[in-house]
Every structure is written in structure tokens, then in C-alpha cells.
């Protein structure tokens, strides 16, 4: 079969040579041959269908790691995977559209953001199966929700970080960076390391402070969204497209952090608007690594008050073997 140069193949596939090199490095589309002296790449014409599929999936916004899974599936399974991905996109878009319409009503005088939100909340921690100590900590109060996960052997670091916030009078959303610095200073003073994810409420405003791989989720109008990005080695590999989420779940270095209080502590800081009906989940990796997003959604959407919900989530972790400590906070904005 006649080989195509990388330039000719790129034109027919509606891709760039640079994109083809990236896809080759990720194992998505390997060249048929590489010149030993020049390093120039060649492709078979019958590779065009796969290349075009990759190109079109990128155009609909599918991440490279997800594409790598889809293109190797049988056609029927691949079609179902694409349908499932797009259903998720549509659900998220619908939720954002509803929020945008709500804000338009607010700004045009037809609606009103609540000036004061009350929180109903519950918190729970459990030691993992066979663990001698519980290094996780969870806190829920009227203006603060927080979870932290101390690095193994650093018992007390999580409580130190959260305690810095919970005992600080008048948490100020205008300077989340100062709050993060205070928490880091307290942890450094004890020569320990921990993650920290906290939501700070001021009427309808919510400040998010996050570092590490503890997580915050929001269930709004039936759609579950993750509010945080893991600061972990495997998440970096996923973002680069060199690792899938499934591969990350069993990677030997999946617990390796690239940011934490007491070490490289640059925190993610953001402000959000809360609306009545929001349900928040904060948790350590002892929950989310063994209970997938679908089950988290179902548990949060199943109804019941926050106390019932944290028990339901803890039971799911136990049923999955609870190999790690678990910290859970659930709160409803009412």
C-alpha cells in the first residue's frame, strides 16, 4: 500500500502535522513508518478514518484521554460512549443555561438573589479499614465547610489546618489568599503536610479555598459538578493526555501530591454565588477514589437531610472496602 507523507496525510485528515505528532506520542495514531535517518513520518491511507474520527471528537470538545478510550472500542460501543459523553455535556450546558437565565432575571429586576442563605449541614469521618489512625478531618458550621487529609504519618495536620479557619473570627472573602497563608503557616509550624478544601459562606457569596486532592462538588438542579481540580501527579498526567482516568485509579503514584499545605502550598481561590437548593459535598480521597461520580450523584440526589446523606455516602465507602480514611461534609443551601 502506498504511504502518504505526514503533510499529505494531515491535509486529507483535516489535521495539522503538529497534531499528528501529538497523537502519535499519546498512542492515538501511530505512523506506519518513520525514516531512520530523517525521522520523517509516513501513514497508510486506511488510517484516515481513525484520524478523522479523532479530529471530529476533538472538535466536539472531548478530552484526549477520553478519545483514546473511545477510538479503540468496537463501533457500537464507541457510538454509545460518544452518546454518553454528549449527554453529559448537554446536562452541564442546561444547568449553566438555567443559572444564566436566573442571573439575567436578577439583573433586569425580574428576580432576586437571596441576600441571606441558611445552611443545613452534617460532617463525618471514619478510619479506613485496618488504619491505626484517622488522618482526615471534617468540619461544618454556619459559615464554613471544610475537609482536610493529612499526609500519612502526619496525624493532626488536617485538624490544624481546618482549626485555623474555624477559630478565626470574621472570615473575609475579600482576602482568601490571607486565609490560605494562615492555614499554611499553622501547618508549617507543626512541620506537617495536609490537603485542605474549604467553602466559606457570606450571605449568597461563597469563597472556595482548595489545595491538594480533597474535593468539593455542587449538585444544582440535578446536575453534579466538581468545583475543584486535584493537585496530584496523576491529574497532571491526565491533563496532558498521557493517562486516562481509569489508568490513574490504579497508578502506583496516584496518592502523590504536587501541592499541599506545609509544602508547595499555592492554593486555588475563587468566588461563587450560591442559590437556594444547592447541595454541596466536600470529601477526602477516601470517598471519591472508591465511589464513582455516578454513585456520588445518586447518593446526593436521593433526598434526605445532610445527616442521612453523609451516612449513605460513608456506607458506600465501607461497601467498597474503605481502604483509606474518609472525611465527608454535606450541606444544603436553604
C-alpha positions as CSV (number, residue, x, y, z in Angstrom):
1,X,0.0,0.0,0.0
2,X,1.3,3.4,-1.0
3,X,2.4,5.5,2.0
4,X,1.4,9.2,2.5
5,X,3.8,11.8,3.8
6,X,2.8,13.4,7.1
7,X,1.9,16.6,5.2
8,X,-0.4,14.9,2.7
9,X,-1.9,12.8,5.4
10,X,-2.6,15.8,7.5
11,X,-4.4,17.6,4.7
12,X,-6.6,14.7,3.9
13,X,-7.4,14.1,7.6
14,X,-8.1,17.8,8.2
15,X,-5.4,17.9,10.9
16,X,-2.0,19.6,11.3
17,X,1.3,17.8,11.3
18,X,1.8,19.1,14.8
19,X,-1.5,17.4,15.9
20,X,-0.4,14.2,14.3
21,X,2.9,14.2,16.2
22,X,1.0,14.8,19.5
23,X,-1.5,12.0,18.7
24,X,1.4,9.6,17.9
25,X,3.2,10.4,21.2
26,X,-0.1,9.7,23.0
27,X,-0.6,6.4,21.2
28,X,-3.7,7.6,19.5
29,X,-2.4,7.4,15.9
30,X,1.0,5.8,15.3
31,X,2.7,6.4,11.9
32,X,3.0,3.4,9.6
33,X,6.7,4.1,9.2
34,X,9.4,6.5,10.3
35,X,12.5,7.3,8.3
36,X,15.5,6.1,10.3
37,X,17.7,9.0,9.2
38,X,15.4,12.0,8.9
39,X,12.7,11.0,11.4
40,X,10.1,11.8,8.8
41,X,6.7,10.1,9.3
42,X,4.6,8.3,6.8
43,X,1.0,7.0,7.1
44,X,-1.2,4.4,5.4
45,X,-4.3,5.8,3.6
46,X,-6.5,3.4,5.6
47,X,-5.5,5.2,8.8
48,X,-7.5,8.2,7.6
49,X,-10.8,7.1,9.1
50,X,-9.3,6.9,12.6
51,X,-7.5,10.2,12.1
52,X,-10.8,11.9,11.0
53,X,-12.6,10.4,14.0
54,X,-10.0,11.8,16.4
55,X,-10.3,15.2,14.7
56,X,-14.1,15.3,14.9
57,X,-14.1,14.2,18.6
58,X,-11.6,17.0,19.4
59,X,-14.0,19.4,17.6
60,X,-16.9,18.5,19.9
61,X,-14.6,19.1,22.9
62,X,-13.8,15.5,24.0
63,X,-10.6,15.3,26.1
64,X,-7.7,13.4,24.6
65,X,-7.7,10.9,27.4
66,X,-11.4,10.1,26.7
67,X,-10.8,9.9,22.9
68,X,-8.0,7.4,23.4
69,X,-10.6,5.1,25.1
70,X,-13.3,5.7,22.5
71,X,-11.4,5.1,19.3
72,X,-10.3,1.6,20.4
73,X,-13.9,0.5,21.2
74,X,-15.9,-1.6,18.7
75,X,-18.2,0.7,16.6
76,X,-21.4,0.1,18.6
77,X,-19.6,0.6,21.9
78,X,-17.8,3.7,20.6
79,X,-21.1,5.1,19.5
80,X,-22.6,4.6,23.0
81,X,-19.6,6.2,24.6
82,X,-19.9,9.3,22.4
83,X,-23.7,9.5,23.2
84,X,-22.9,9.2,26.9
85,X,-20.2,11.9,26.7
86,X,-22.5,14.3,24.8
87,X,-25.4,13.7,27.2
88,X,-23.1,14.8,30.0
89,X,-22.2,17.9,28.0
90,X,-25.8,18.8,27.4
91,X,-26.7,18.3,31.0
92,X,-23.9,20.6,32.1
93,X,-24.9,23.1,29.5
94,X,-28.5,23.0,30.5
95,X,-27.6,23.7,34.1
96,X,-25.3,26.6,33.2
97,X,-28.1,27.9,30.9
98,X,-30.6,27.8,33.7
99,X,-28.2,29.7,36.0
100,X,-27.5,32.3,33.3
101,X,-31.3,32.8,32.8
102,X,-31.7,33.3,36.5
103,X,-28.9,35.9,36.6
104,X,-30.4,37.7,33.6
105,X,-33.7,37.9,35.6
106,X,-31.8,39.3,38.6
107,X,-30.0,42.0,36.6
108,X,-33.2,43.0,34.8
109,X,-35.2,43.2,38.0
110,X,-37.4,40.2,37.4
111,X,-35.6,38.0,40.0
112,X,-33.6,38.3,43.2
113,X,-30.6,36.5,44.6
114,X,-31.2,35.7,48.2
115,X,-29.4,38.2,50.4
116,X,-29.1,35.5,53.1
117,X,-28.7,31.8,52.8
118,X,-29.0,29.4,55.7
119,X,-27.1,26.1,55.7
120,X,-28.2,22.7,56.9
121,X,-25.1,20.5,57.2
122,X,-23.5,17.4,58.6
123,X,-20.0,16.1,58.8
124,X,-18.5,12.7,59.4
125,X,-15.1,11.0,59.4
126,X,-14.2,7.3,59.5
127,X,-10.9,5.5,59.8
128,X,-10.1,3.3,56.8
129,X,-10.2,-0.5,57.2
130,X,-7.3,-1.6,59.3
131,X,-5.9,2.0,59.7
132,X,-4.4,2.7,63.2
133,X,-5.1,6.4,62.9
134,X,-7.5,8.7,61.2
135,X,-5.6,11.4,59.4
136,X,-8.7,13.1,57.9
137,X,-10.7,15.9,59.4
138,X,-14.2,17.3,58.6
139,X,-15.9,20.5,59.8
140,X,-19.3,22.0,59.2
141,X,-20.6,25.3,60.7
142,X,-22.8,28.2,59.7
143,X,-20.2,30.0,57.6
144,X,-17.6,27.3,57.0
145,X,-17.4,23.8,55.5
146,X,-14.0,22.1,55.3
147,X,-12.3,18.8,54.9
148,X,-8.6,18.1,55.1
149,X,-6.5,14.9,54.6
150,X,-3.1,14.8,56.4
151,X,-0.3,13.0,54.6
152,X,0.3,9.5,56.2
153,X,2.0,9.8,59.5
154,X,1.1,13.5,59.9
155,X,-1.7,12.9,62.4
156,X,-3.2,16.2,63.5
157,X,-2.2,18.2,60.4
158,X,-5.7,18.2,58.9
159,X,-7.3,19.3,62.2
160,X,-4.6,22.1,62.5
161,X,-5.4,23.4,59.0
162,X,-9.2,23.4,59.5
163,X,-8.9,24.8,63.0
164,X,-7.0,27.8,61.7
165,X,-10.2,28.7,59.7
166,X,-12.9,27.6,62.2
167,X,-11.4,29.6,65.1
168,X,-10.7,32.7,63.0
169,X,-13.3,35.4,63.7
170,X,-14.9,37.1,60.8
171,X,-13.7,35.1,57.8
172,X,-13.2,37.7,55.0
173,X,-13.9,36.6,51.4
174,X,-12.0,39.6,50.1
175,X,-8.7,38.1,51.1
176,X,-8.9,34.3,50.6
177,X,-5.2,34.3,50.0
178,X,-4.5,35.5,53.5
179,X,-6.7,32.7,54.9
180,X,-4.7,30.2,52.8
181,X,-1.4,31.7,54.1
182,X,-2.6,31.5,57.7
183,X,-3.5,27.8,57.3
184,X,-0.2,27.1,55.7
185,X,1.7,28.9,58.4
186,X,-0.1,26.9,61.1
187,X,0.7,23.6,59.4
188,X,4.3,24.5,58.7
189,X,4.7,25.4,62.4
190,X,3.8,21.8,63.3
191,X,6.1,20.6,60.5
192,X,3.4,18.6,58.9
193,X,1.6,18.3,55.5
194,X,-2.1,18.2,54.6
195,X,-4.6,19.0,51.9
196,X,-7.4,21.5,52.5
197,X,-10.7,22.2,50.7
198,X,-13.0,24.8,52.3
199,X,-16.1,26.7,51.4
200,X,-16.7,30.0,53.2
201,X,-20.2,31.5,53.1
202,X,-21.1,35.2,53.3
203,X,-24.9,35.6,52.6
204,X,-25.2,34.4,49.0
205,X,-21.4,34.6,48.2
206,X,-19.2,31.5,48.5
207,X,-15.4,31.6,48.7
208,X,-13.6,28.4,47.7
209,X,-10.1,27.6,49.1
210,X,-8.5,24.5,47.7
211,X,-5.1,22.7,47.8
212,X,-4.4,19.0,47.3
213,X,-6.8,16.2,46.3
214,X,-9.6,16.7,48.7
215,X,-12.6,17.7,46.6
216,X,-15.7,19.9,46.5
217,X,-18.8,19.1,44.5
218,X,-22.0,21.0,43.8
219,X,-25.4,19.4,43.0
220,X,-27.5,22.1,41.3
221,X,-30.8,21.4,39.5
222,X,-30.0,17.7,39.4
223,X,-26.5,18.1,37.8
224,X,-23.4,17.2,39.8
225,X,-20.3,19.4,39.1
226,X,-16.8,19.1,40.6
227,X,-15.6,22.5,41.8
228,X,-12.0,21.6,42.4
229,X,-9.1,20.2,40.4
230,X,-6.8,17.7,42.0
231,X,-3.2,18.8,42.7
232,X,-1.8,15.4,42.1
233,X,0.8,13.8,39.9
234,X,-1.7,11.5,38.1
235,X,-4.0,14.5,37.5
236,X,-1.2,16.2,35.7
237,X,-0.7,13.2,33.5
238,X,-4.5,13.1,32.8
239,X,-4.4,16.8,31.8
240,X,-1.5,16.2,29.5
241,X,-3.5,13.4,27.8
242,X,-0.9,10.7,28.7
243,X,-3.1,8.9,31.2
244,X,-6.7,8.0,31.4
245,X,-8.9,8.4,34.5
246,X,-9.1,4.6,34.6
247,X,-5.4,4.2,34.5
248,X,-4.9,6.9,37.1
249,X,-7.2,5.0,39.5
250,X,-4.7,2.1,39.7
251,X,-1.4,4.1,39.1
252,X,1.2,3.3,41.8
253,X,1.7,7.0,42.4
254,X,-1.9,8.0,42.5
255,X,-1.6,9.4,46.0
256,X,1.4,11.6,45.2
257,X,0.6,15.3,45.6
258,X,2.2,18.2,43.8
259,X,0.7,20.8,46.1
260,X,-0.2,20.7,49.8
261,X,-0.1,22.9,52.9
262,X,3.2,22.6,54.5
263,X,5.0,22.0,51.2
264,X,4.3,23.7,47.8
265,X,1.1,25.4,49.1
266,X,-0.1,27.6,46.2
267,X,-3.9,27.4,46.7
268,X,-6.7,27.7,44.2
269,X,-9.0,30.5,45.2
270,X,-12.4,31.5,43.7
271,X,-15.7,33.2,44.5
272,X,-19.1,31.8,43.5
273,X,-22.8,32.6,44.0
274,X,-24.9,30.2,45.9
275,X,-28.6,29.8,45.3
276,X,-31.4,28.1,47.3
277,X,-31.5,24.4,46.5
278,X,-27.7,24.0,46.1
279,X,-26.3,20.9,47.8
280,X,-22.5,20.8,48.5
281,X,-20.3,17.8,49.1
282,X,-16.8,18.1,50.4
283,X,-14.8,14.9,50.8
284,X,-11.3,13.3,51.0
285,X,-10.0,10.8,48.5
286,X,-11.1,8.1,50.8
287,X,-14.5,8.6,49.4
288,X,-14.1,9.6,45.8
289,X,-11.4,7.1,44.8
290,X,-13.8,4.2,45.7
291,X,-17.2,5.7,44.9
292,X,-17.5,7.0,41.4
293,X,-19.2,10.2,40.3
294,X,-22.4,8.4,39.2
295,X,-22.8,6.9,42.7
296,X,-22.0,10.2,44.3
297,X,-24.7,11.9,42.2
298,X,-27.3,9.3,43.1
299,X,-26.5,9.4,46.8
300,X,-26.7,13.2,46.8
301,X,-29.9,13.4,44.7
302,X,-31.7,10.6,46.6
303,X,-33.2,13.1,49.1
304,X,-33.0,13.1,52.8
305,X,-31.3,15.6,55.1
306,X,-27.5,16.1,55.2
307,X,-27.1,13.7,58.2
308,X,-28.8,10.9,56.3
309,X,-26.8,11.7,53.2
310,X,-23.3,11.6,54.9
311,X,-24.3,8.2,56.4
312,X,-25.3,7.0,53.0
313,X,-22.0,8.1,51.5
314,X,-20.0,6.6,54.3
315,X,-21.8,3.3,53.8
316,X,-20.9,3.4,50.1
317,X,-17.2,3.8,51.1
318,X,-17.4,0.9,53.5
319,X,-19.1,-1.3,50.9
320,X,-16.2,-0.5,48.6
321,X,-13.7,-1.8,51.2
322,X,-12.9,1.6,52.8
323,X,-9.1,1.2,52.2
324,X,-8.4,4.8,53.3
325,X,-9.7,7.3,55.9
326,X,-12.9,9.1,54.9
327,X,-14.0,12.7,55.6
328,X,-17.4,13.8,54.3
329,X,-19.3,17.1,54.6
330,X,-22.8,17.6,53.1
331,X,-24.6,21.0,53.2
332,X,-27.8,22.3,51.7
333,X,-28.4,26.0,51.0
334,X,-32.0,26.9,52.0
